[in-house]
Amino acid sequence: MRHRVLAKVTKVVVLGSYLRADVDRLSDLDIAVELQPKEANWDRLRELTLKRVEQLQMAGRGFRNWLEMEYWWHREAFGFLKNRSRTVSLRAPSGWRCRANVERVRPSRLR
């Protein structure tokens, strides 16, 4: 059975050298990604998140603290998007104040 990721992508911003035309060789791809929970009800989201955390703990995954467990829905989605790529650098947006063009994406379903 496949696991359902609990977040959806709502905004994406490409940052850094990827936007500069004068750069011949790209070293990495910096992307700011805004995620929102798929579940609108926060109590239900918490229930689904803690259920997923419990599944992972049973499989041997450790968590550093309760905060990491509470926001696993967000962190797991970032891990899925990064897909262990060394060249992709993902970050959460901080106010979306940058000179890059912001492209709104249709909320997608991550699987």
N, C-alpha and C positions, 0 to 999 in steps of 0.2 A: 504494500500500500504506500502510495506517495504521500509525503507530508505537504500540507498546504501552508505556504508562507503567509503570515498574518499582516503584511504591509503591502502598500501599493505606491508606486512612484508617481508623484504629482508635479515635480519640477526637476529640470536638469539644466545645469550651467557648465559649459566647458571653460576651463581657465588655463592660463599660462601660455607656454610656447606653442601649443597646438593652434592658437589663434593668430600667431604672427606669421605673416607671409615670408619674412626674411630668414626664417629658420629652415636650413636644409635638412637637418636630421633631428628627429624628435627623440627625446630621451624617455619621456613618460607622458601619460595622459592624465591631467588633473581634472576631476569632475566633482562638482558639488551636486548632491542629490537630496531632494526633499522627499521624505517618506511620510505617509499617513497610514494609520491603521485601517484595515479593511472593515473591521468591526467598529461600528459607531458607538456601541454601548461599552463604556470603559470597564464596567464590572465583568461583562462577558469577555472582553479582550484580556483582562487579567486572568480570568479562569482558563481561557485557551492557552495563554502564555505559560502559566504555571503547569498546566497539563503537559505542554511540550517540554518544559524544563525537567519535569519528572521523568519523561521518556528518555531524555538525554542522560540524566543522572543514572538511570537504570542501565544504560548502555556504557557507562563509565566516564562520561563527561563531567568535569568539575567546574564549579562556578566560584569566582573570587568572593562575592558578597551578595547580599539580597538585592542590591540595586541592579547588578548585572542580570539577575534572574527576572526582576520586574520588567526590564526593558529588553528582554531577549527577542521579542517580536521585531524590534528595530535592528538590533545587532545581527540577528540571523539573516535578515533581508540584505543588509550591507555585505555580509559574507557571501551570500548567493550572487549578488551583483558583481562583486570583485572576482569571484571564482578563482582565487589563489593566483591571480595575475600579478607579476612583479612590475609590469609597466603601467597598470591602472592604479591611480591614487584617488580613492573616494573620500569625500568629507561631507559632513552635514553643513548646510548653508548657515552663515552667520549674518543675518540681515539682508542677504542678497545684494549687498552694495559692492558692485564690481563693474568694470567696463565691458564685460562680456555680454553678448546678446543672450537674453533669457528666452529659452524656448519652452513653452508649456507643452507637456506631453499628455496624451490621453491616459488616465489612470489605467495601468495594465495589471494583469493578473500574473504574479510570479508563481511559478510552480517548482 
